[in-house]
């Protein structure tokens, strides 16, 4: 009887551990850019500023299947002059390619010489609890951040200004702490900064703030290759002492990323965020992702398949289909 009870108890523990492990890997926000409302059925050749401005429904059209948030289109109209391009080039296209691992993905174009063509995918969390802001809070004068995010993308350029591709892959705005992920120094780095450029970060771990931003450092080379799909993942974990460890993982293709192994780890850094200001946590609003580069290509092209936020960060970021 005791053996039977022990077996049943162990079986129950195993089942609970399995369930906990699965929940641990589930995102709080997940969007796949597959045009669930059929917007691109009406515009099969793509969407330019002209369609965007003359068709109000486009501005609020969902272009992503979402859990915990929704995906929309946005165009930067700065300095646009009607008639400067006839017709305006397409800022958004819906394409399909088995290499991206989804039935459809969103292409974002940024034409340097044509103002008003810079397209963004805007991800709006349904609530603060499904936003990046939910990953951070203030404890004993320090900001703790625990969680992760990932994105499946492909980047290319027409007439690049230099041989190395250095796209800005992701940037969050709004008040509070901002996260930027970009190619730099032959790898990919993440930068956490304050919107008011204040000195909040203790980067040398002496107990006092000494910098206005924190940046991950080179672990291994990870150059972005043109027209190659990638899975990018960021993890943030805070120790009991309030030290945040931020890691960047990059994997070619759309497969899963195991954060407990160093195979896909490309940069990392540790720091503390010292503040009692409740506004100095991660922004809990919309996230914009666009085709940007620190160089000046004639055309920057970013393909987006999916974007997710996890709390806490999973041991394994699943592949684009959600499988580990």
C-alpha positions as CSV (number, residue, x, y, z in Angstrom):
1,X,0.0,0.0,0.0
2,X,2.8,2.4,0.9
3,X,4.5,1.6,-2.4
4,X,1.3,2.4,-4.2
5,X,0.8,5.7,-2.4
6,X,4.4,6.6,-3.1
7,X,3.9,5.8,-6.8
8,X,0.7,7.9,-6.9
9,X,2.4,10.8,-5.1
10,X,5.4,10.7,-7.5
11,X,3.0,10.5,-10.5
12,X,1.1,13.5,-9.3
13,X,4.3,15.4,-8.8
14,X,5.5,14.5,-12.3
15,X,2.2,15.6,-13.8
16,X,2.3,18.9,-12.0
17,X,5.9,19.4,-13.0
18,X,5.0,18.7,-16.6
19,X,2.0,21.2,-16.5
20,X,4.2,23.8,-14.8
21,X,6.9,23.3,-17.4
22,X,4.3,23.8,-20.2
23,X,2.9,27.0,-18.6
24,X,6.4,28.3,-18.1
25,X,6.8,28.3,-21.9
26,X,3.5,29.9,-22.8
27,X,3.6,33.5,-23.9
28,X,1.5,36.3,-22.3
29,X,1.4,38.0,-25.7
30,X,1.8,36.3,-29.1
31,X,1.0,37.7,-32.5
32,X,1.5,36.1,-35.9
33,X,1.4,38.4,-38.9
34,X,-0.9,36.4,-41.1
35,X,-3.6,39.0,-42.0
36,X,-6.5,37.4,-40.1
37,X,-9.1,40.0,-41.3
38,X,-8.1,39.6,-45.0
39,X,-7.0,43.2,-45.5
40,X,-4.5,42.2,-48.1
41,X,-7.1,40.4,-50.1
42,X,-8.4,43.8,-51.0
43,X,-4.9,45.1,-51.6
44,X,-3.0,42.1,-53.0
45,X,-0.2,44.3,-54.4
46,X,0.4,45.9,-51.0
47,X,-0.4,49.1,-49.2
48,X,1.2,52.5,-49.7
49,X,0.8,55.8,-47.9
50,X,-2.0,56.7,-50.4
51,X,-4.2,53.8,-49.5
52,X,-3.3,54.3,-45.8
53,X,-4.4,57.9,-45.8
54,X,-7.5,57.6,-48.0
55,X,-8.9,54.4,-46.4
56,X,-9.6,55.0,-42.7
57,X,-10.3,51.3,-42.0
58,X,-6.7,50.4,-42.9
59,X,-5.4,52.3,-39.9
60,X,-7.4,50.1,-37.5
61,X,-7.2,46.8,-39.4
62,X,-5.7,43.9,-37.5
63,X,-2.9,42.3,-39.5
64,X,-1.9,39.7,-36.9
65,X,-3.6,36.8,-35.2
66,X,-3.2,37.7,-31.5
67,X,-3.1,36.3,-28.0
68,X,-2.9,39.1,-25.4
69,X,-2.5,41.8,-28.0
70,X,-3.1,42.8,-31.6
71,X,-1.0,43.9,-34.6
72,X,-1.7,47.0,-36.8
73,X,-0.1,49.0,-39.5
74,X,1.4,52.5,-39.2
75,X,3.3,54.8,-41.6
76,X,5.6,57.7,-40.7
77,X,4.3,60.6,-42.8
78,X,7.0,63.0,-41.8
79,X,8.0,65.4,-44.7
80,X,5.7,63.6,-47.1
81,X,4.7,65.9,-50.0
82,X,1.8,64.7,-52.2
83,X,3.1,64.0,-55.7
84,X,6.7,63.3,-54.6
85,X,6.3,59.8,-55.8
86,X,3.8,58.6,-58.5
87,X,2.6,56.2,-57.4
88,X,4.0,55.9,-53.8
89,X,5.9,52.7,-53.3
90,X,4.3,50.0,-51.1
91,X,5.2,50.3,-47.5
92,X,3.5,47.0,-46.6
93,X,3.2,43.7,-48.4
94,X,1.8,40.3,-47.4
95,X,4.0,37.4,-48.7
96,X,4.5,33.7,-48.2
97,X,7.7,31.7,-48.1
98,X,8.2,28.3,-46.4
99,X,11.6,29.5,-45.1
100,X,9.7,31.9,-42.7
101,X,7.8,29.0,-41.2
102,X,4.3,30.5,-41.5
103,X,1.6,30.6,-44.1
104,X,2.1,34.4,-44.5
105,X,4.3,37.1,-43.2
106,X,4.3,40.9,-43.3
107,X,7.0,42.8,-45.3
108,X,7.9,46.3,-44.2
109,X,9.7,48.7,-46.6
110,X,11.6,51.8,-45.8
111,X,12.6,53.8,-48.9
112,X,15.2,56.4,-47.9
113,X,14.7,58.7,-50.9
114,X,10.9,58.7,-50.6
115,X,9.6,60.5,-47.4
116,X,6.5,59.0,-45.9
117,X,7.1,55.4,-46.8
118,X,8.6,54.1,-43.6
119,X,6.2,51.4,-42.4
120,X,5.8,50.0,-38.9
121,X,4.1,47.0,-37.4
122,X,2.5,48.3,-34.2
123,X,1.8,45.7,-31.5
124,X,-0.8,46.8,-28.9
125,X,-1.1,44.7,-25.7
126,X,-4.7,44.2,-24.6
127,X,-3.8,45.1,-21.0
128,X,-0.7,46.2,-19.0
129,X,-0.6,42.6,-17.8
130,X,0.3,41.4,-21.3
131,X,2.8,44.1,-22.0
132,X,6.5,44.4,-21.5
133,X,5.7,46.6,-18.5
134,X,4.5,43.5,-16.7
135,X,8.0,42.1,-16.6
136,X,9.3,44.9,-14.3
137,X,8.6,46.3,-10.9
138,X,10.4,48.3,-8.2
139,X,11.7,46.5,-5.1
140,X,13.8,48.2,-2.4
141,X,14.9,51.0,-4.6
142,X,15.8,48.8,-7.6
143,X,13.9,47.8,-10.7
144,X,13.6,44.0,-11.1
145,X,12.9,42.7,-14.6
146,X,12.0,39.0,-15.2
147,X,10.8,37.7,-18.6
148,X,11.7,37.6,-22.2
149,X,10.6,38.3,-25.8
150,X,11.3,36.9,-29.2
151,X,10.7,37.8,-32.8
152,X,11.0,35.9,-36.1
153,X,12.4,38.1,-38.9
154,X,14.3,38.4,-42.1
155,X,16.2,41.5,-43.2
156,X,17.7,42.7,-46.5
157,X,18.7,45.9,-48.2
158,X,18.9,47.4,-51.7
159,X,22.1,49.3,-52.3
160,X,23.5,48.9,-48.8
161,X,26.0,51.6,-47.7
162,X,28.5,49.0,-46.5
163,X,29.1,45.3,-46.6
164,X,27.9,44.6,-43.0
165,X,24.2,44.8,-42.4
166,X,23.4,46.7,-39.2
167,X,19.7,46.9,-38.8
168,X,17.9,48.3,-35.8
169,X,15.7,45.2,-35.2
170,X,13.4,46.4,-32.3
171,X,12.8,49.5,-30.3
172,X,10.2,50.4,-27.7
173,X,9.2,53.9,-27.0
174,X,7.0,55.6,-24.4
175,X,7.9,56.7,-20.9
176,X,10.2,54.7,-18.6
177,X,12.8,52.2,-19.6
178,X,13.3,51.6,-23.4
179,X,14.6,48.5,-25.0
180,X,16.6,48.6,-28.3
181,X,17.9,45.6,-30.1
182,X,20.3,46.1,-33.0
183,X,23.2,44.6,-35.0
184,X,26.5,46.0,-33.7
185,X,30.2,45.1,-33.9
186,X,29.5,41.9,-35.8
187,X,27.0,40.6,-33.3
188,X,23.5,41.6,-32.0
189,X,23.2,43.6,-28.8
190,X,20.4,44.8,-26.5
191,X,20.4,48.3,-24.9
192,X,18.2,49.4,-22.0
193,X,17.9,53.2,-21.5
194,X,15.8,55.8,-19.8
195,X,13.5,58.0,-21.8
196,X,14.8,61.1,-20.0
197,X,18.5,60.1,-20.3
198,X,18.9,60.0,-16.5
199,X,21.7,58.1,-14.7
200,X,19.9,55.0,-13.3
201,X,22.1,52.1,-14.2
202,X,24.8,50.6,-11.9
203,X,27.0,48.9,-14.5
204,X,30.1,48.3,-12.3
205,X,28.1,46.8,-9.4
206,X,29.4,49.2,-6.8
207,X,25.9,50.0,-5.4
208,X,25.5,53.4,-7.1
209,X,24.1,54.4,-10.5
210,X,26.9,55.4,-13.0
211,X,25.3,55.2,-16.5
212,X,22.2,56.3,-18.4
213,X,22.0,53.0,-20.3
214,X,23.0,49.3,-20.0
215,X,24.2,47.3,-23.0
216,X,25.0,43.7,-23.6
217,X,28.6,42.8,-24.5
218,X,29.9,40.6,-27.3
219,X,29.9,36.9,-26.7
220,X,30.3,35.6,-30.3
221,X,30.0,36.8,-33.8
222,X,26.5,36.9,-35.2
223,X,26.4,38.9,-38.4
224,X,23.0,39.4,-40.0
225,X,23.0,37.8,-43.5
226,X,20.7,39.2,-46.2
227,X,17.5,37.4,-46.9
228,X,18.1,34.7,-44.2
229,X,15.3,34.1,-41.6
230,X,16.3,34.4,-37.9
231,X,14.8,33.7,-34.5
232,X,15.9,36.4,-32.0
233,X,15.2,36.1,-28.3
234,X,16.0,38.3,-25.3
235,X,15.9,37.2,-21.7
236,X,16.0,39.3,-18.5
237,X,16.4,37.8,-15.1
238,X,17.0,39.6,-11.7
239,X,18.8,38.0,-8.8
240,X,17.9,38.3,-5.2
241,X,20.5,41.1,-4.9
242,X,18.7,43.1,-7.6
243,X,21.2,42.4,-10.4
244,X,19.6,42.1,-13.8
245,X,21.2,39.8,-16.4
246,X,20.2,40.5,-20.0
247,X,21.0,38.0,-22.7
248,X,20.6,38.1,-26.5
249,X,20.1,34.8,-28.5
250,X,20.1,34.6,-32.3
251,X,19.5,31.5,-34.3
252,X,19.3,31.1,-38.1
253,X,16.0,29.7,-39.2
254,X,12.7,29.5,-37.3
255,X,13.6,26.7,-34.8
256,X,13.5,26.8,-31.0
257,X,16.1,28.5,-28.8
258,X,17.3,26.8,-25.7
259,X,18.4,29.5,-23.2
260,X,20.1,27.0,-20.9
261,X,22.7,26.3,-23.6
262,X,25.2,28.8,-25.1
263,X,24.9,27.7,-28.7
264,X,22.7,30.7,-29.7
265,X,23.9,33.2,-27.1
266,X,25.5,36.2,-28.9
267,X,25.7,38.9,-26.2
268,X,25.0,39.4,-22.5
269,X,25.4,41.9,-19.7
270,X,24.6,42.5,-16.0
271,X,23.6,45.7,-14.2
272,X,21.2,47.1,-11.6
273,X,18.6,49.7,-12.2
274,X,18.6,52.0,-9.1
275,X,15.5,54.2,-8.6
276,X,12.4,54.7,-6.4
277,X,10.5,56.3,-9.3
278,X,7.5,54.1,-10.2
279,X,7.7,55.5,-13.8
280,X,11.2,54.0,-14.3
281,X,10.0,50.5,-15.4
282,X,9.5,49.0,-18.8
283,X,6.9,50.8,-20.9
284,X,3.5,49.1,-20.9
285,X,2.1,50.5,-24.2
286,X,2.5,49.7,-27.9
287,X,5.6,48.3,-29.5
288,X,6.7,49.4,-32.9
289,X,8.9,47.3,-35.2
290,X,10.1,48.7,-38.6
291,X,12.7,48.4,-41.3
292,X,15.5,50.6,-39.9
293,X,19.2,50.7,-40.4
294,X,22.1,52.7,-38.8
295,X,23.5,53.0,-42.3
296,X,21.5,54.5,-45.2
297,X,20.5,51.9,-47.7
298,X,18.2,53.0,-50.6
299,X,15.6,50.5,-49.3
300,X,15.6,48.6,-46.1
301,X,13.3,45.5,-46.0
302,X,12.1,43.7,-42.9
303,X,10.0,40.6,-43.0
304,X,8.0,39.8,-39.8
305,X,6.5,36.4,-39.0
306,X,5.7,36.5,-35.3
307,X,6.4,38.4,-32.0
308,X,5.9,37.2,-28.4
309,X,6.4,38.3,-24.8
310,X,6.9,35.7,-21.9
311,X,6.7,36.1,-18.2
312,X,8.9,34.6,-16.9
313,X,11.4,33.8,-19.7
314,X,11.0,30.2,-20.8
315,X,13.9,27.7,-20.7
316,X,13.1,27.1,-24.4
317,X,11.7,29.7,-26.7
318,X,9.4,27.6,-29.0
319,X,9.7,27.7,-32.8
320,X,7.4,29.9,-34.8
321,X,4.6,27.3,-34.6
322,X,4.8,27.3,-30.8
323,X,6.5,23.9,-30.5
324,X,9.6,23.3,-28.4
